[in-house]
């Protein structure tokens, strides 16, 4: 994920933090140090409050990490590969390579996080009740409450929250229809998001409560629920389309051709992507990715210098489907991918072709059954 920094690796999983974490860490430390702890534990030095605030913020980060790790370790136990976890402050995103999860596996993965947060809440509560140090009393007082809130919030049966994922797994097992199950669970997420947004607006009007927080959280959850359903619809549609239906030929040009000569020859052709190749070099030239340049430079540069070698592009196999290509476009940051049968180059698939087919299949349901 863009804007993320890898900090360490554990259990074979890369742990990354998003840049937004630093902003929230500072704001949370400041809020706890200047408002929360002085209110509940008055009479101490400013530096004591700052110590409590910073340590609490760090331990909340650890709590969120353990919450996300519980999801990932259950996934690994189910032989589902997890490449990374990207942490925001109050949640995270796991990089799971397997797309098709059994309902039982998704249910176990979903419920593991909230259950672990409940366990952490209980442990922090015990420390809060029985330790004699005022600093740790204050820190654990906050942490047992925030972990309890994290668990209960995630148990709400609205996708993409953990409770919504568990609900989707149950519905998927019952209906045998992932799209239908996701739709129902996502509607739960949109309803809950709308409810939070409504509470925020009421709080804003009345001047009571954390209005902006509820408005932001509700709007964000509503957006994520809708987007999550759209992603499932895209996957369901594209996964049914064999890649061999979408292969296209690309105009082949010499690597030694000047860029200016390419422009003269193909200006009116409508072609934007070219296969640059001979016996010594094979690459892709996507003119949409080339910035404006002076005429002198156009005359100097060879196409080989502007092309991306095929060896640096993760290609597709003839037996892949359109969704595999759709996913790899984002991974590679390109708009065209080569298609191979064993080591033989058969042709190319472009992002435009994939998107055109997706739009037509969504718009005209009668196109679902096609001759292969």
C-alpha positions as CSV (number, residue, x, y, z in Angstrom):
1,X,0.0,0.0,0.0
2,X,1.3,3.4,-1.0
3,X,2.5,5.6,1.9
4,X,3.5,2.7,4.1
5,X,6.8,1.9,5.8
6,X,7.9,-1.6,6.7
7,X,9.1,-1.7,10.3
8,X,9.7,-5.4,10.9
9,X,8.7,-9.0,10.0
10,X,7.1,-11.5,12.3
11,X,5.8,-15.0,11.6
12,X,6.7,-14.5,8.0
13,X,4.5,-11.4,7.7
14,X,5.8,-7.9,6.9
15,X,4.5,-5.4,9.4
16,X,4.0,-1.9,7.8
17,X,2.7,1.3,9.2
18,X,0.8,3.9,7.1
19,X,2.0,7.5,7.2
20,X,-1.3,8.5,8.8
21,X,-0.3,6.6,11.9
22,X,2.3,9.2,12.9
23,X,-0.4,12.0,12.8
24,X,-2.9,10.0,14.9
25,X,-0.1,9.0,17.3
26,X,0.8,12.6,18.0
27,X,-2.8,13.7,18.3
28,X,-3.8,10.8,20.6
29,X,-0.7,11.3,22.8
30,X,-1.6,15.0,23.1
31,X,-5.2,14.4,23.8
32,X,-4.5,11.8,26.5
33,X,-1.8,13.9,28.1
34,X,-3.7,17.2,28.2
35,X,-7.3,16.1,28.7
36,X,-8.0,12.4,29.5
37,X,-5.5,11.7,32.2
38,X,-5.6,15.1,33.9
39,X,-9.4,14.7,34.2
40,X,-9.4,11.2,35.6
41,X,-6.1,11.4,37.6
42,X,-5.7,15.0,38.7
43,X,-2.8,16.4,40.7
44,X,0.3,15.1,38.8
45,X,3.1,16.8,36.9
46,X,2.8,17.6,33.2
47,X,5.7,15.3,32.3
48,X,3.9,12.4,34.1
49,X,0.8,13.0,32.0
50,X,2.9,13.0,28.8
51,X,4.6,9.8,29.8
52,X,1.2,8.2,30.4
53,X,-0.1,9.5,27.1
54,X,2.8,8.4,24.9
55,X,3.0,4.9,26.5
56,X,-0.8,4.5,26.2
57,X,-0.7,5.5,22.5
58,X,2.2,3.0,21.9
59,X,0.4,0.2,23.7
60,X,-2.8,0.9,21.7
61,X,-0.7,0.5,18.6
62,X,0.5,-2.9,20.0
63,X,-3.1,-3.8,20.8
64,X,-4.2,-3.1,17.2
65,X,-1.2,-5.0,15.9
66,X,-2.1,-8.1,18.0
67,X,-5.7,-7.8,16.9
68,X,-4.6,-7.9,13.2
69,X,-2.0,-10.6,13.9
70,X,-4.8,-12.8,15.4
71,X,-6.6,-12.6,12.0
72,X,-3.5,-13.4,10.1
73,X,-2.4,-16.3,12.2
74,X,-5.8,-18.0,11.9
75,X,-5.4,-17.4,8.1
76,X,-2.0,-19.1,8.1
77,X,-3.4,-22.0,10.2
78,X,-5.9,-22.4,7.3
79,X,-3.1,-22.5,4.8
80,X,-3.9,-19.0,3.5
81,X,-0.8,-17.0,2.8
82,X,-0.6,-13.5,4.4
83,X,2.2,-11.4,2.9
84,X,1.8,-8.2,5.0
85,X,-0.2,-6.2,7.5
86,X,-0.5,-2.5,7.0
87,X,-1.4,-0.7,10.2
88,X,-3.4,2.4,10.6
89,X,-3.9,3.5,14.2
90,X,-7.3,1.9,14.9
91,X,-7.1,-0.9,12.4
92,X,-5.2,-2.6,9.6
93,X,-5.3,-4.2,6.2
94,X,-3.9,-7.8,5.7
95,X,-2.3,-8.6,2.4
96,X,-4.0,-12.0,1.8
97,X,-3.1,-13.6,-1.6
98,X,-6.0,-16.1,-1.6
99,X,-9.1,-14.6,-2.9
100,X,-11.7,-17.4,-2.5
101,X,-12.2,-18.2,1.2
102,X,-14.4,-21.0,2.6
103,X,-17.2,-19.6,4.8
104,X,-15.7,-21.5,7.8
105,X,-12.3,-20.0,7.2
106,X,-13.5,-16.5,6.8
107,X,-15.7,-16.8,9.9
108,X,-12.8,-18.0,12.1
109,X,-10.5,-15.3,10.7
110,X,-13.1,-12.5,11.3
111,X,-14.0,-13.5,14.8
112,X,-10.4,-14.0,16.0
113,X,-9.7,-10.2,16.1
114,X,-12.6,-9.1,18.4
115,X,-12.1,-12.1,20.7
116,X,-8.4,-11.3,21.1
117,X,-9.3,-7.6,21.8
118,X,-11.7,-8.8,24.5
119,X,-8.9,-10.9,26.0
120,X,-6.6,-7.9,26.0
121,X,-9.3,-5.8,27.6
122,X,-9.6,-8.4,30.4
123,X,-5.9,-8.5,31.0
124,X,-5.6,-4.7,31.2
125,X,-8.5,-4.6,33.6
126,X,-6.9,-7.1,35.9
127,X,-3.7,-5.0,35.9
128,X,-5.7,-1.8,36.5
129,X,-7.5,-3.3,39.5
130,X,-4.5,-5.0,41.3
131,X,-1.4,-2.9,40.5
132,X,-0.2,-0.2,43.0
133,X,1.5,2.2,40.5
134,X,-0.5,5.2,39.6
135,X,1.1,5.5,36.1
136,X,0.2,1.9,35.2
137,X,-3.2,2.3,36.8
138,X,-3.9,5.2,34.5
139,X,-2.5,3.6,31.4
140,X,-4.4,0.3,31.9
141,X,-7.6,2.2,32.9
142,X,-7.5,3.6,29.4
143,X,-6.4,0.5,27.6
144,X,-9.0,-1.9,29.0
145,X,-11.7,0.5,27.9
146,X,-10.3,1.2,24.4
147,X,-9.8,-2.5,23.7
148,X,-13.3,-3.3,24.9
149,X,-14.6,-0.6,22.5
150,X,-12.4,-1.9,19.7
151,X,-13.9,-5.4,20.2
152,X,-17.5,-4.3,20.4
153,X,-17.2,-1.9,17.5
154,X,-15.7,-4.7,15.3
155,X,-18.4,-7.1,16.3
156,X,-21.1,-5.0,14.7
157,X,-22.6,-7.1,11.9
158,X,-21.8,-4.7,9.1
159,X,-19.3,-5.3,6.4
160,X,-16.3,-4.6,6.2
161,X,-16.1,-4.7,10.0
162,X,-15.1,-8.1,11.5
163,X,-18.7,-8.8,12.6
164,X,-19.8,-8.0,9.1
165,X,-17.3,-10.5,7.7
166,X,-18.5,-13.1,10.1
167,X,-22.1,-12.4,9.0
168,X,-21.1,-12.7,5.3
169,X,-19.5,-16.0,6.0
170,X,-22.7,-17.3,7.6
171,X,-24.8,-16.0,4.7
172,X,-22.4,-17.4,2.1
173,X,-22.6,-20.8,3.7
174,X,-26.5,-20.6,3.6
175,X,-27.1,-19.0,0.2
176,X,-24.0,-20.4,-1.6
177,X,-23.8,-17.0,-3.3
178,X,-21.0,-14.7,-2.3
179,X,-22.4,-11.6,-4.1
180,X,-25.7,-11.9,-2.3
181,X,-24.1,-12.5,1.0
182,X,-21.8,-9.5,0.6
183,X,-24.7,-7.3,-0.5
184,X,-26.7,-8.1,2.7
185,X,-23.6,-7.7,5.0
186,X,-22.6,-4.5,3.2
187,X,-26.1,-3.1,3.6
188,X,-25.6,-3.7,7.4
189,X,-22.4,-1.7,7.2
190,X,-24.0,1.1,5.3
191,X,-26.9,1.2,7.8
192,X,-24.5,1.3,10.8
193,X,-22.3,4.0,9.0
194,X,-25.5,6.1,8.3
195,X,-26.5,5.7,12.0
196,X,-23.2,6.9,13.2
197,X,-23.3,9.8,10.8
198,X,-26.8,10.7,12.0
199,X,-25.6,10.6,15.6
200,X,-22.8,12.9,14.7
201,X,-25.1,15.4,13.0
202,X,-27.4,15.4,16.1
203,X,-24.3,15.9,18.4
204,X,-23.1,18.8,16.1
205,X,-26.5,20.5,16.3
206,X,-26.9,20.0,20.1
207,X,-23.2,20.7,20.9
208,X,-22.9,17.5,22.9
209,X,-20.5,14.6,22.3
210,X,-17.8,13.9,19.7
211,X,-19.8,15.1,16.7
212,X,-17.0,15.3,14.1
213,X,-15.6,11.9,15.1
214,X,-19.0,10.2,14.6
215,X,-19.5,12.0,11.3
216,X,-16.1,11.0,10.0
217,X,-16.3,7.4,11.1
218,X,-19.9,7.0,9.9
219,X,-19.2,8.4,6.5
220,X,-16.0,6.4,6.1
221,X,-17.7,3.1,7.1
222,X,-20.6,3.9,4.7
223,X,-18.1,4.5,1.9
224,X,-16.1,1.3,2.6
225,X,-19.2,-0.9,2.8
226,X,-20.4,0.2,-0.7
227,X,-16.9,-0.1,-2.1
228,X,-16.4,-3.6,-0.7
229,X,-19.6,-4.8,-2.4
230,X,-18.5,-3.3,-5.7
231,X,-15.2,-5.1,-5.4
232,X,-17.0,-8.4,-5.0
233,X,-19.2,-7.7,-8.0
234,X,-16.1,-6.9,-10.1
235,X,-14.4,-10.1,-9.0
236,X,-17.5,-12.2,-9.6
237,X,-17.9,-10.8,-13.1
238,X,-14.3,-10.8,-14.3
239,X,-13.4,-14.2,-12.8
240,X,-15.9,-15.9,-15.2
241,X,-14.1,-14.4,-18.3
242,X,-11.3,-16.5,-19.8
243,X,-8.3,-14.4,-20.6
244,X,-7.9,-15.9,-24.0
245,X,-11.1,-14.1,-25.1
246,X,-9.4,-10.7,-24.5
247,X,-5.9,-11.2,-26.0
248,X,-5.1,-8.6,-28.6
249,X,-2.1,-8.1,-31.0
250,X,0.1,-5.0,-30.5
251,X,1.9,-3.2,-33.3
252,X,5.6,-4.2,-33.3
253,X,8.3,-1.7,-33.9
254,X,12.1,-1.7,-34.0
255,X,14.0,-0.8,-30.8
256,X,16.4,1.3,-32.9
257,X,13.6,3.5,-34.2
258,X,13.8,7.1,-33.1
259,X,10.8,8.3,-31.0
260,X,10.2,11.2,-33.5
261,X,9.9,8.6,-36.4
262,X,7.3,6.7,-34.4
263,X,5.3,9.8,-33.9
264,X,5.4,10.6,-37.6
265,X,4.3,7.1,-38.6
266,X,1.6,6.4,-36.0
267,X,0.1,9.9,-35.2
268,X,-3.2,9.1,-37.0
269,X,-3.3,5.4,-36.3
270,X,-4.9,5.6,-32.8
271,X,-2.2,3.2,-31.5
272,X,-0.8,4.1,-28.1
273,X,1.0,1.0,-27.0
274,X,3.7,-0.8,-29.0
275,X,5.8,-4.0,-28.8
276,X,9.4,-2.9,-29.1
277,X,11.4,-5.9,-30.1
278,X,14.0,-7.7,-32.2
279,X,16.4,-10.6,-31.6
280,X,18.2,-8.8,-28.8
281,X,15.4,-6.8,-27.0
282,X,11.7,-7.1,-26.2
283,X,9.8,-4.5,-24.3
284,X,6.6,-2.5,-24.1
285,X,6.3,1.2,-25.0
286,X,3.2,2.9,-23.6
287,X,3.1,6.4,-25.0
288,X,0.5,7.5,-22.3
289,X,3.3,7.2,-19.7
290,X,5.8,9.4,-21.6
291,X,5.9,13.0,-20.5
292,X,6.1,15.9,-23.0
293,X,9.6,16.3,-24.4
294,X,11.4,18.7,-26.7
295,X,11.7,17.9,-30.4
296,X,15.5,17.6,-30.1
297,X,15.1,14.9,-27.5
298,X,12.5,13.1,-29.6
299,X,15.0,12.9,-32.4
300,X,17.8,11.6,-30.1
301,X,15.9,8.9,-28.1
302,X,15.6,5.4,-29.4
303,X,12.4,3.4,-28.5
304,X,14.5,0.9,-26.6
305,X,15.4,3.7,-24.2
306,X,11.8,4.5,-23.5
307,X,10.5,0.9,-23.2
308,X,9.9,-1.3,-20.2
309,X,11.7,-4.7,-20.8
310,X,9.3,-7.7,-20.8
311,X,11.5,-9.3,-18.3
312,X,10.5,-6.7,-15.8
313,X,6.8,-7.2,-16.3
314,X,5.0,-10.0,-14.5
315,X,3.1,-11.6,-17.3
316,X,-0.1,-13.7,-17.4
317,X,-0.8,-17.3,-18.3
318,X,-3.2,-18.3,-21.0
319,X,-5.4,-20.1,-18.4
320,X,-5.7,-17.0,-16.2
321,X,-9.0,-15.1,-16.0
322,X,-9.8,-11.5,-16.5
323,X,-9.8,-10.8,-12.8
324,X,-6.2,-12.0,-12.5
325,X,-5.2,-9.5,-15.1
326,X,-7.3,-6.8,-13.4
327,X,-5.4,-7.4,-10.1
328,X,-2.0,-7.5,-11.8
329,X,-2.5,-4.1,-13.5
330,X,-2.5,-2.5,-10.1
331,X,0.4,-4.6,-8.8
332,X,2.6,-3.8,-11.8
333,X,1.5,-0.2,-12.3
334,X,1.0,-0.8,-16.0
335,X,-1.8,-0.7,-18.5
336,X,-0.8,-3.7,-20.6
337,X,0.4,-7.2,-19.8
338,X,1.9,-9.9,-21.9
339,X,0.2,-13.3,-22.1
340,X,2.2,-16.5,-22.4
341,X,1.6,-20.2,-23.0
342,X,4.6,-21.7,-21.4
343,X,7.4,-19.5,-22.7
344,X,5.7,-18.5,-25.9
345,X,4.3,-14.9,-26.1
346,X,0.7,-15.1,-27.5
347,X,-0.2,-11.5,-27.3
348,X,-1.3,-8.8,-24.8
349,X,-4.2,-7.8,-22.6
350,X,-4.8,-4.1,-21.9
351,X,-6.6,-2.4,-19.0
352,X,-8.9,-0.7,-21.5
353,X,-10.1,-4.0,-22.9
354,X,-10.7,-5.4,-19.4
355,X,-12.6,-2.3,-18.3
356,X,-14.7,-2.3,-21.6
357,X,-15.6,-6.0,-21.1
358,X,-16.5,-5.4,-17.4
359,X,-18.8,-2.5,-18.2
360,X,-20.6,-4.3,-21.0
361,X,-21.1,-7.5,-18.9
362,X,-22.4,-5.4,-16.0
363,X,-24.7,-3.4,-18.2
364,X,-25.9,-6.1,-20.5
365,X,-26.6,-9.3,-18.5
366,X,-27.3,-11.2,-21.6
367,X,-23.6,-11.1,-22.5
368,X,-22.7,-13.4,-19.6
369,X,-22.9,-16.5,-21.8
370,X,-20.4,-16.2,-24.6
371,X,-18.8,-18.7,-26.9
372,X,-15.3,-19.4,-26.0
